[in-house]
Amino acid sequence: MERAIKLFANGQMLLSDIDTAGNGRNNKTPLHINPSTGKESSVPLAFSDTNWGVQTRAYITSISHLPDSVVYRNAELAHNLAMKRRGTRMEVDDQTEDERALIF
């Protein structure tokens, strides 16, 4: 969220740049002049560990101090939003070994 707000606040992204009718696949990281190469690139504005790793880990530290009930409620809200965007119920595989599914 912080990243999105900064992109809009700095004028690096406009609402007209966002495809709200689709599933988000047409949305691309905006181009910006890469200071090290002098060429247009998406790297300076990408959501990457280099650009946002410190901030993301700081949020994780804060989240780890929240009570479980708050984390579960936020997960429920995010799941409901994802269901709304997809227009169908998401199938959840409780047996998966994918590391992203094993966070809790």
C-alpha positions as CSV (number, residue, x, y, z in Angstrom):
1,M,0.0,0.0,0.0
2,E,2.8,2.4,0.9
3,R,4.4,1.8,-2.5
4,A,1.2,2.5,-4.4
5,I,0.6,5.7,-2.4
6,K,4.1,6.9,-3.2
7,L,3.8,6.1,-6.9
8,F,0.6,8.3,-7.0
9,A,2.0,11.0,-4.7
10,N,5.2,11.4,-6.8
11,G,3.2,11.5,-10.0
12,Q,4.9,8.3,-11.3
13,M,1.5,6.7,-11.8
14,L,-2.0,8.0,-12.7
15,L,-5.4,6.4,-12.1
16,S,-5.7,6.3,-15.9
17,D,-2.7,3.9,-16.0
18,I,-4.7,1.2,-14.1
19,D,-6.8,-1.3,-15.9
20,T,-9.8,-1.6,-13.5
21,A,-11.9,-3.6,-15.9
22,G,-9.6,-6.6,-16.2
23,N,-7.9,-9.0,-13.8
24,G,-4.8,-6.8,-13.3
25,R,-2.6,-8.6,-15.8
26,N,-2.5,-5.6,-18.1
27,N,-1.1,-3.4,-15.3
28,K,2.6,-2.8,-15.7
29,T,5.2,-1.2,-13.5
30,P,5.6,2.4,-14.8
31,L,8.8,3.3,-16.6
32,H,11.2,5.7,-15.0
33,I,14.8,6.9,-15.8
34,N,17.2,4.4,-14.2
35,P,19.9,6.6,-12.6
36,S,22.6,4.1,-13.1
37,T,22.0,3.6,-16.9
38,G,20.2,6.8,-17.9
39,K,17.6,4.7,-19.8
40,E,13.9,4.2,-19.2
41,S,13.3,1.1,-17.0
42,S,10.8,-0.3,-14.7
43,V,13.5,-1.3,-12.2
44,P,13.6,1.9,-10.1
45,L,9.8,1.6,-9.4
46,A,9.5,-2.2,-9.2
47,F,8.2,-3.8,-6.1
48,S,11.4,-5.7,-5.4
49,D,13.5,-6.6,-2.4
50,T,16.1,-4.0,-3.4
51,N,13.5,-1.2,-3.5
52,W,11.2,-2.3,-0.7
53,G,12.8,-5.1,1.3
54,V,13.6,-3.0,4.3
55,Q,10.1,-1.5,4.5
56,T,8.4,-4.9,4.0
57,R,10.5,-6.6,6.7
58,A,9.6,-3.7,9.1
59,Y,5.9,-4.3,8.4
60,I,6.4,-8.0,9.1
61,T,7.9,-7.1,12.4
62,S,4.9,-5.0,13.3
63,I,2.5,-7.7,12.1
64,S,4.2,-10.3,14.2
65,H,3.2,-8.3,17.3
66,L,-0.5,-8.3,16.4
67,P,-2.9,-10.7,18.1
68,D,-3.8,-13.7,16.0
69,S,-7.4,-12.4,15.8
70,V,-6.3,-9.3,13.9
71,V,-4.2,-11.3,11.4
72,Y,-7.0,-13.8,10.8
73,R,-9.5,-11.0,10.3
74,N,-7.2,-9.2,7.8
75,A,-6.7,-12.5,6.0
76,E,-10.4,-13.0,5.8
77,L,-10.9,-9.5,4.4
78,A,-8.2,-10.1,1.8
79,H,-9.7,-13.4,0.8
80,N,-13.2,-11.8,0.4
81,L,-11.7,-9.1,-1.8
82,A,-9.9,-11.7,-3.9
83,M,-13.1,-13.6,-4.3
84,K,-14.9,-10.4,-5.4
85,R,-12.2,-9.7,-8.0
86,R,-12.3,-13.2,-9.4
87,G,-16.0,-13.5,-9.4
88,T,-15.8,-17.0,-8.0
89,R,-14.8,-18.8,-4.9
90,M,-11.2,-19.7,-4.7
91,E,-10.3,-23.3,-4.2
92,V,-7.9,-23.7,-1.3
93,D,-5.5,-26.7,-1.2
94,D,-4.9,-27.5,2.5
95,Q,-2.4,-30.2,1.5
96,T,0.0,-28.0,-0.5
97,E,3.7,-27.8,0.3
98,D,4.0,-24.4,-1.3
99,E,6.0,-22.2,1.1
100,R,3.5,-19.3,0.7
101,A,0.8,-21.5,2.0
102,L,2.8,-22.5,5.1
103,I,3.3,-19.0,6.6
104,F,1.0,-19.5,9.6
